[in-house]
Amino acid sequence: MLQASSADDTNSIQEPKKIVPVAENITGLGANFTRTFPPYAITVLALQTK
């Protein structure tokens, strides 16, 4: 996920790591689940099937 505080946020020479990718593993999900996505973010879901 890449997430910013606002639509105007960007990396700069002064703040080169203001927006960085973050990985998160979620366990215990079933066939149906609900996920709330944060604003100003790009999220990639990689679902593993059985």
PQR file of N, CA, C, O and H, with PARSE charges and radii, in Angstrom:
ATOM      1  N   MET A   1       0.850  -1.164   0.000 -0.4000 1.5000
ATOM      2  CA  MET A   1       0.000   0.000   0.000 -0.0000 2.0000
ATOM      3  C   MET A   1       0.897   1.228   0.000  0.5500 1.7000
ATOM      4  O   MET A   1       1.915   1.276   0.689 -0.5500 1.4000
ATOM      5  N   LEU A   2       0.500   2.209  -0.780 -0.4000 1.5000
ATOM      6  CA  LEU A   2       1.094   3.542  -0.722 -0.0000 2.0000
ATOM      7  C   LEU A   2       0.016   4.472  -0.194  0.5500 1.7000
ATOM      8  O   LEU A   2      -1.095   4.508  -0.724 -0.5500 1.4000
ATOM      9  H   LEU A   2      -0.328   2.170  -1.340  0.4000 1.0000
ATOM     10  N   GLN A   3       0.340   5.222   0.843 -0.4000 1.5000
ATOM     11  CA  GLN A   3      -0.665   6.099   1.445 -0.0000 2.0000
ATOM     12  C   GLN A   3      -0.056   7.455   1.758  0.5500 1.7000
ATOM     13  O   GLN A   3       1.075   7.550   2.234 -0.5500 1.4000
ATOM     14  H   GLN A   3       1.242   5.193   1.273  0.4000 1.0000
ATOM     15  N   ALA A   4      -0.825   8.505   1.481 -0.4000 1.5000
ATOM     16  CA  ALA A   4      -0.420   9.871   1.788 -0.0000 2.0000
ATOM     17  C   ALA A   4      -1.440  10.497   2.726  0.5500 1.7000
ATOM     18  O   ALA A   4      -2.541   9.974   2.898 -0.5500 1.4000
ATOM     19  H   ALA A   4      -1.744   8.427   1.094  0.4000 1.0000
ATOM     20  N   SER A   5      -1.072  11.609   3.327 -0.4000 1.5000
ATOM     21  CA  SER A   5      -1.985  12.331   4.222 -0.0000 2.0000
ATOM     22  C   SER A   5      -2.970  13.194   3.451  0.5500 1.7000
ATOM     23  O   SER A   5      -4.072  13.472   3.925 -0.5500 1.4000
ATOM     24  H   SER A   5      -0.177  12.034   3.187  0.4000 1.0000
ATOM     25  N   SER A   6      -2.556  13.624   2.237 -0.4000 1.5000
ATOM     26  CA  SER A   6      -3.433  14.442   1.403 -0.0000 2.0000
ATOM     27  C   SER A   6      -3.088  14.201  -0.059  0.5500 1.7000
ATOM     28  O   SER A   6      -2.068  13.584  -0.366 -0.5500 1.4000
ATOM     29  H   SER A   6      -1.661  13.398   1.852  0.4000 1.0000
ATOM     30  N   ALA A   7      -3.921  14.680  -0.944 -0.4000 1.5000
ATOM     31  CA  ALA A   7      -3.688  14.508  -2.379 -0.0000 2.0000
ATOM     32  C   ALA A   7      -2.477  15.310  -2.852  0.5500 1.7000
ATOM     33  O   ALA A   7      -1.935  15.023  -3.920 -0.5500 1.4000
ATOM     34  H   ALA A   7      -4.749  15.181  -0.694  0.4000 1.0000
ATOM     35  N   ASP A   8      -2.049  16.294  -2.094 -0.4000 1.5000
ATOM     36  CA  ASP A   8      -0.910  17.136  -2.461 -0.0000 2.0000
ATOM     37  C   ASP A   8       0.422  16.606  -1.952  0.5500 1.7000
ATOM     38  O   ASP A   8       1.463  17.160  -2.304 -0.5500 1.4000
ATOM     39  H   ASP A   8      -2.490  16.527  -1.227  0.4000 1.0000
ATOM     40  N   ASP A   9       0.430  15.559  -1.141 -0.4000 1.5000
ATOM     41  CA  ASP A   9       1.679  15.019  -0.603 -0.0000 2.0000
ATOM     42  C   ASP A   9       2.541  14.435  -1.718  0.5500 1.7000
ATOM     43  O   ASP A   9       2.033  13.880  -2.693 -0.5500 1.4000
ATOM     44  H   ASP A   9      -0.416  15.109  -0.855  0.4000 1.0000
ATOM     45  N   THR A  10       3.836  14.572  -1.555 -0.4000 1.5000
ATOM     46  CA  THR A  10       4.795  14.017  -2.505 -0.0000 2.0000
ATOM     47  C   THR A  10       6.131  13.821  -1.793  0.5500 1.7000
ATOM     48  O   THR A  10       6.394  14.456  -0.772 -0.5500 1.4000
ATOM     49  H   THR A  10       4.248  15.023  -0.763  0.4000 1.0000
ATOM     50  N   ASN A  11       6.961  12.953  -2.326 -0.4000 1.5000
ATOM     51  CA  ASN A  11       8.320  12.819  -1.819 -0.0000 2.0000
ATOM     52  C   ASN A  11       9.149  13.983  -2.350  0.5500 1.7000
ATOM     53  O   ASN A  11       8.878  14.507  -3.431 -0.5500 1.4000
ATOM     54  H   ASN A  11       6.747  12.437  -3.155  0.4000 1.0000
ATOM     55  N   SER A  12      10.157  14.381  -1.586 -0.4000 1.5000
ATOM     56  CA  SER A  12      11.020  15.486  -1.995 -0.0000 2.0000
ATOM     57  C   SER A  12      12.435  15.188  -1.532  0.5500 1.7000
ATOM     58  O   SER A  12      12.683  14.180  -0.870 -0.5500 1.4000
ATOM     59  H   SER A  12      10.378  13.956  -0.709  0.4000 1.0000
ATOM     60  N   ILE A  13      13.350  16.060  -1.882 -0.4000 1.5000
ATOM     61  CA  ILE A  13      14.729  15.890  -1.412 -0.0000 2.0000
ATOM     62  C   ILE A  13      14.778  16.008   0.107  0.5500 1.7000
ATOM     63  O   ILE A  13      15.543  15.294   0.755 -0.5500 1.4000
ATOM     64  H   ILE A  13      13.148  16.879  -2.420  0.4000 1.0000
ATOM     65  N   GLN A  14      13.977  16.895   0.682 -0.4000 1.5000
ATOM     66  CA  GLN A  14      13.950  17.073   2.133 -0.0000 2.0000
ATOM     67  C   GLN A  14      13.249  15.912   2.834  0.5500 1.7000
ATOM     68  O   GLN A  14      13.616  15.554   3.953 -0.5500 1.4000
ATOM     69  H   GLN A  14      13.356  17.476   0.156  0.4000 1.0000
ATOM     70  N   GLU A  15      12.253  15.328   2.191 -0.4000 1.5000
ATOM     71  CA  GLU A  15      11.490  14.206   2.757 -0.0000 2.0000
ATOM     72  C   GLU A  15      11.382  13.081   1.713  0.5500 1.7000
ATOM     73  O   GLU A  15      10.315  12.871   1.137 -0.5500 1.4000
ATOM     74  H   GLU A  15      11.955  15.619   1.282  0.4000 1.0000
ATOM     75  N   PRO A  16      12.483  12.364   1.473 -0.5600 1.5000
ATOM     76  CA  PRO A  16      12.467  11.349   0.413  0.2800 2.0000
ATOM     77  C   PRO A  16      11.638  10.114   0.748  0.5500 1.7000
ATOM     78  O   PRO A  16      11.302   9.336  -0.145 -0.5500 1.4000
ATOM     79  N   LYS A  17      11.313   9.927   1.995 -0.4000 1.5000
ATOM     80  CA  LYS A  17      10.549   8.742   2.400 -0.0000 2.0000
ATOM     81  C   LYS A  17       9.201   9.109   3.011  0.5500 1.7000
ATOM     82  O   LYS A  17       8.688   8.400   3.875 -0.5500 1.4000
ATOM     83  H   LYS A  17      11.586  10.559   2.720  0.4000 1.0000
ATOM     84  N   LYS A  18       8.640  10.211   2.560 -0.4000 1.5000
ATOM     85  CA  LYS A  18       7.332  10.632   3.075 -0.0000 2.0000
ATOM     86  C   LYS A  18       6.248   9.632   2.673  0.5500 1.7000
ATOM     87  O   LYS A  18       5.359   9.317   3.465 -0.5500 1.4000
ATOM     88  H   LYS A  18       9.058  10.787   1.858  0.4000 1.0000
ATOM     89  N   ILE A  19       6.327   9.138   1.436 -0.4000 1.5000
ATOM     90  CA  ILE A  19       5.380   8.141   0.942 -0.0000 2.0000
ATOM     91  C   ILE A  19       6.185   6.926   0.495  0.5500 1.7000
ATOM     92  O   ILE A  19       6.918   6.991  -0.492 -0.5500 1.4000
ATOM     93  H   ILE A  19       7.049   9.395   0.793  0.4000 1.0000
ATOM     94  N   VAL A  20       6.050   5.833   1.211 -0.4000 1.5000
ATOM     95  CA  VAL A  20       6.790   4.609   0.895 -0.0000 2.0000
ATOM     96  C   VAL A  20       5.836   3.414   0.919  0.5500 1.7000
ATOM     97  O   VAL A  20       4.820   3.454   1.613 -0.5500 1.4000
ATOM     98  H   VAL A  20       5.455   5.780   2.013  0.4000 1.0000
ATOM     99  N   PRO A  21       6.146   2.360   0.178 -0.5600 1.5000
ATOM    100  CA  PRO A  21       5.304   1.168   0.197  0.2800 2.0000
ATOM    101  C   PRO A  21       5.334   0.483   1.558  0.5500 1.7000
ATOM    102  O   PRO A  21       6.377   0.416   2.207 -0.5500 1.4000
ATOM    103  N   VAL A  22       4.184  -0.022   1.979 -0.4000 1.5000
ATOM    104  CA  VAL A  22       4.063  -0.753   3.244 -0.0000 2.0000
ATOM    105  C   VAL A  22       3.324  -2.058   2.958  0.5500 1.7000
ATOM    106  O   VAL A  22       2.252  -2.053   2.353 -0.5500 1.4000
ATOM    107  H   VAL A  22       3.337   0.033   1.451  0.4000 1.0000
ATOM    108  N   ALA A  23       3.902  -3.168   3.393 -0.4000 1.5000
ATOM    109  CA  ALA A  23       3.257  -4.477   3.233 -0.0000 2.0000
ATOM    110  C   ALA A  23       2.601  -4.882   4.541  0.5500 1.7000
ATOM    111  O   ALA A  23       3.123  -4.608   5.621 -0.5500 1.4000
ATOM    112  H   ALA A  23       4.773  -3.171   3.884  0.4000 1.0000
ATOM    113  N   GLU A  24       1.463  -5.531   4.435 -0.4000 1.5000
ATOM    114  CA  GLU A  24       0.723  -5.974   5.614 -0.0000 2.0000
ATOM    115  C   GLU A  24       0.116  -7.336   5.307  0.5500 1.7000
ATOM    116  O   GLU A  24      -0.561  -7.503   4.293 -0.5500 1.4000
ATOM    117  H   GLU A  24       1.040  -5.754   3.557  0.4000 1.0000
ATOM    118  N   ASN A  25       0.355  -8.302   6.176 -0.4000 1.5000
ATOM    119  CA  ASN A  25      -0.271  -9.615   6.046 -0.0000 2.0000
ATOM    120  C   ASN A  25      -1.488  -9.683   6.954  0.5500 1.7000
ATOM    121  O   ASN A  25      -1.420  -9.312   8.126 -0.5500 1.4000
ATOM    122  H   ASN A  25       0.905  -8.166   7.000  0.4000 1.0000
ATOM    123  N   ILE A  26      -2.593 -10.155   6.413 -0.4000 1.5000
ATOM    124  CA  ILE A  26      -3.829 -10.277   7.181 -0.0000 2.0000
ATOM    125  C   ILE A  26      -4.212 -11.748   7.189  0.5500 1.7000
ATOM    126  O   ILE A  26      -4.222 -12.402   6.145 -0.5500 1.4000
ATOM    127  H   ILE A  26      -2.648 -10.456   5.461  0.4000 1.0000
ATOM    128  N   THR A  27      -4.524 -12.259   8.357 -0.4000 1.5000
ATOM    129  CA  THR A  27      -4.896 -13.668   8.484 -0.0000 2.0000
ATOM    130  C   THR A  27      -6.311 -13.785   9.023  0.5500 1.7000
ATOM    131  O   THR A  27      -6.890 -12.814   9.509 -0.5500 1.4000
ATOM    132  H   THR A  27      -4.516 -11.729   9.204  0.4000 1.0000
ATOM    133  N   GLY A  28      -6.854 -14.983   8.930 -0.4000 1.5000
ATOM    134  CA  GLY A  28      -8.155 -15.258   9.513 -0.0000 2.0000
ATOM    135  C   GLY A  28      -9.331 -14.809   8.669  0.5500 1.7000
ATOM    136  O   GLY A  28     -10.447 -14.711   9.180 -0.5500 1.4000
ATOM    137  H   GLY A  28      -6.384 -15.773   8.535  0.4000 1.0000
ATOM    138  N   LEU A  29      -9.112 -14.534   7.393 -0.4000 1.5000
ATOM    139  CA  LEU A  29     -10.210 -14.128   6.524 -0.0000 2.0000
ATOM    140  C   LEU A  29     -10.960 -15.363   6.022  0.5500 1.7000
ATOM    141  O   LEU A  29     -10.377 -16.437   5.875 -0.5500 1.4000
ATOM    142  H   LEU A  29      -8.206 -14.615   6.979  0.4000 1.0000
ATOM    143  N   GLY A  30     -12.237 -15.199   5.766 -0.4000 1.5000
ATOM    144  CA  GLY A  30     -13.059 -16.278   5.232 -0.0000 2.0000
ATOM    145  C   GLY A  30     -13.476 -15.980   3.805  0.5500 1.7000
ATOM    146  O   GLY A  30     -12.908 -15.108   3.147 -0.5500 1.4000
ATOM    147  H   GLY A  30     -12.710 -14.326   5.886  0.4000 1.0000
ATOM    148  N   ALA A  31     -14.478 -16.713   3.332 -0.4000 1.5000
ATOM    149  CA  ALA A  31     -14.974 -16.532   1.971 -0.0000 2.0000
ATOM    150  C   ALA A  31     -15.556 -15.130   1.779  0.5500 1.7000
ATOM    151  O   ALA A  31     -15.529 -14.598   0.669 -0.5500 1.4000
ATOM    152  H   ALA A  31     -14.940 -17.422   3.866  0.4000 1.0000
ATOM    153  N   ASN A  32     -16.075 -14.536   2.835 -0.4000 1.5000
ATOM    154  CA  ASN A  32     -16.606 -13.171   2.799 -0.0000 2.0000
ATOM    155  C   ASN A  32     -15.881 -12.340   3.847  0.5500 1.7000
ATOM    156  O   ASN A  32     -15.703 -12.779   4.984 -0.5500 1.4000
ATOM    157  H   ASN A  32     -16.097 -14.968   3.736  0.4000 1.0000
ATOM    158  N   PHE A  33     -15.470 -11.156   3.467 -0.4000 1.5000
ATOM    159  CA  PHE A  33     -14.846 -10.257   4.429 -0.0000 2.0000
ATOM    160  C   PHE A  33     -15.063  -8.821   3.978  0.5500 1.7000
ATOM    161  O   PHE A  33     -15.378  -8.564   2.816 -0.5500 1.4000
ATOM    162  H   PHE A  33     -15.615 -10.800   2.544  0.4000 1.0000
ATOM    163  N   THR A  34     -14.892  -7.889   4.906 -0.4000 1.5000
ATOM    164  CA  THR A  34     -15.022  -6.465   4.616 -0.0000 2.0000
ATOM    165  C   THR A  34     -13.697  -5.800   4.938  0.5500 1.7000
ATOM    166  O   THR A  34     -13.079  -6.076   5.966 -0.5500 1.4000
ATOM    167  H   THR A  34     -14.636  -8.097   5.850  0.4000 1.0000
ATOM    168  N   ARG A  35     -13.275  -4.924   4.050 -0.4000 1.5000
ATOM    169  CA  ARG A  35     -12.017  -4.199   4.253 -0.0000 2.0000
ATOM    170  C   ARG A  35     -12.272  -2.732   3.943  0.5500 1.7000
ATOM    171  O   ARG A  35     -12.800  -2.412   2.878 -0.5500 1.4000
ATOM    172  H   ARG A  35     -13.778  -4.700   3.215  0.4000 1.0000
ATOM    173  N   THR A  36     -11.914  -1.851   4.838 -0.4000 1.5000
ATOM    174  CA  THR A  36     -12.032  -0.417   4.624 -0.0000 2.0000
ATOM    175  C   THR A  36     -10.681   0.098   4.131  0.5500 1.7000
ATOM    176  O   THR A  36      -9.655  -0.111   4.780 -0.5500 1.4000
ATOM    177  H   THR A  36     -11.485  -2.111   5.703  0.4000 1.0000
ATOM    178  N   PHE A  37     -10.687   0.766   2.989 -0.4000 1.5000
ATOM    179  CA  PHE A  37      -9.450   1.275   2.412 -0.0000 2.0000
ATOM    180  C   PHE A  37      -9.267   2.736   2.780  0.5500 1.7000
ATOM    181  O   PHE A  37     -10.224   3.510   2.752 -0.5500 1.4000
ATOM    182  H   PHE A  37     -11.520   0.935   2.463  0.4000 1.0000
ATOM    183  N   PRO A  38      -8.036   3.120   3.127 -0.5600 1.5000
ATOM    184  CA  PRO A  38      -7.785   4.500   3.538  0.2800 2.0000
ATOM    185  C   PRO A  38      -7.834   5.463   2.350  0.5500 1.7000
ATOM    186  O   PRO A  38      -7.597   5.067   1.208 -0.5500 1.4000
ATOM    187  N   PRO A  39      -8.144   6.726   2.632 -0.5600 1.5000
ATOM    188  CA  PRO A  39      -8.137   7.724   1.552  0.2800 2.0000
ATOM    189  C   PRO A  39      -6.702   8.023   1.103  0.5500 1.7000
ATOM    190  O   PRO A  39      -5.754   7.778   1.848 -0.5500 1.4000
ATOM    191  N   TYR A  40      -6.548   8.542  -0.092 -0.4000 1.5000
ATOM    192  CA  TYR A  40      -5.248   8.911  -0.649 -0.0000 2.0000
ATOM    193  C   TYR A  40      -4.275   7.737  -0.634  0.5500 1.7000
ATOM    194  O   TYR A  40      -3.104   7.891  -0.284 -0.5500 1.4000
ATOM    195  H   TYR A  40      -7.319   8.742  -0.697  0.4000 1.0000
ATOM    196  N   ALA A  41      -4.772   6.566  -1.016 -0.4000 1.5000
ATOM    197  CA  ALA A  41      -3.943   5.372  -0.981 -0.0000 2.0000
ATOM    198  C   ALA A  41      -4.154   4.528  -2.230  0.5500 1.7000
ATOM    199  O   ALA A  41      -5.217   4.554  -2.852 -0.5500 1.4000
ATOM    200  H   ALA A  41      -5.723   6.442  -1.300  0.4000 1.0000
ATOM    201  N   ILE A  42      -3.129   3.792  -2.574 -0.4000 1.5000
ATOM    202  CA  ILE A  42      -3.212   2.758  -3.598 -0.0000 2.0000
ATOM    203  C   ILE A  42      -2.951   1.446  -2.875  0.5500 1.7000
ATOM    204  O   ILE A  42      -1.915   1.275  -2.232 -0.5500 1.4000
ATOM    205  H   ILE A  42      -2.266   3.771  -2.070  0.4000 1.0000
ATOM    206  N   THR A  43      -3.893   0.527  -2.987 -0.4000 1.5000
ATOM    207  CA  THR A  43      -3.785  -0.747  -2.285 -0.0000 2.0000
ATOM    208  C   THR A  43      -3.857  -1.883  -3.284  0.5500 1.7000
ATOM    209  O   THR A  43      -4.714  -1.890  -4.168 -0.5500 1.4000
ATOM    210  H   THR A  43      -4.734   0.666  -3.509  0.4000 1.0000
ATOM    211  N   VAL A  44      -2.957  -2.843  -3.145 -0.4000 1.5000
ATOM    212  CA  VAL A  44      -2.953  -4.044  -3.965 -0.0000 2.0000
ATOM    213  C   VAL A  44      -3.285  -5.224  -3.052  0.5500 1.7000
ATOM    214  O   VAL A  44      -2.595  -5.466  -2.062 -0.5500 1.4000
ATOM    215  H   VAL A  44      -2.260  -2.837  -2.427  0.4000 1.0000
ATOM    216  N   LEU A  45      -4.335  -5.945  -3.389 -0.4000 1.5000
ATOM    217  CA  LEU A  45      -4.693  -7.149  -2.627 -0.0000 2.0000
ATOM    218  C   LEU A  45      -4.196  -8.365  -3.395  0.5500 1.7000
ATOM    219  O   LEU A  45      -4.527  -8.545  -4.567 -0.5500 1.4000
ATOM    220  H   LEU A  45      -4.896  -5.748  -4.194  0.4000 1.0000
ATOM    221  N   ALA A  46      -3.416  -9.184  -2.745 -0.4000 1.5000
ATOM    222  CA  ALA A  46      -2.966 -10.447  -3.331 -0.0000 2.0000
ATOM    223  C   ALA A  46      -3.661 -11.546  -2.539  0.5500 1.7000
ATOM    224  O   ALA A  46      -3.289 -11.829  -1.400 -0.5500 1.4000
ATOM    225  H   ALA A  46      -3.147  -9.038  -1.793  0.4000 1.0000
ATOM    226  N   LEU A  47      -4.666 -12.161  -3.143 -0.4000 1.5000
ATOM    227  CA  LEU A  47      -5.442 -13.203  -2.467 -0.0000 2.0000
ATOM    228  C   LEU A  47      -4.922 -14.566  -2.874  0.5500 1.7000
ATOM    229  O   LEU A  47      -4.732 -14.851  -4.057 -0.5500 1.4000
ATOM    230  H   LEU A  47      -4.968 -11.931  -4.068  0.4000 1.0000
ATOM    231  N   GLN A  48      -4.701 -15.389  -1.892 -0.4000 1.5000
ATOM    232  CA  GLN A  48      -4.240 -16.746  -2.133 -0.0000 2.0000
ATOM    233  C   GLN A  48      -5.422 -17.694  -2.034  0.5500 1.7000
ATOM    234  O   GLN A  48      -6.158 -17.661  -1.048 -0.5500 1.4000
ATOM    235  H   GLN A  48      -4.856 -15.157  -0.931  0.4000 1.0000
ATOM    236  N   THR A  49      -5.615 -18.532  -3.033 -0.4000 1.5000
ATOM    237  CA  THR A  49      -6.743 -19.466  -3.032 -0.0000 2.0000
ATOM    238  C   THR A  49      -6.270 -20.858  -2.649  0.5500 1.7000
ATOM    239  O   THR A  49      -5.082 -21.178  -2.703 -0.5500 1.4000
ATOM    240  H   THR A  49      -5.017 -18.559  -3.834  0.4000 1.0000
ATOM    241  N   LYS A  50      -7.226 -21.660  -2.266 -0.4000 1.5000
ATOM    242  CA  LYS A  50      -6.906 -23.045  -1.908 -0.0000 2.0000
ATOM    243  C   LYS A  50      -7.009 -23.937  -3.117  0.5500 1.7000
ATOM    244  O   LYS A  50      -6.776 -25.141  -3.017 -0.5500 1.4000
ATOM    245  H   LYS A  50      -8.191 -21.400  -2.223  0.4000 1.0000
TER
END
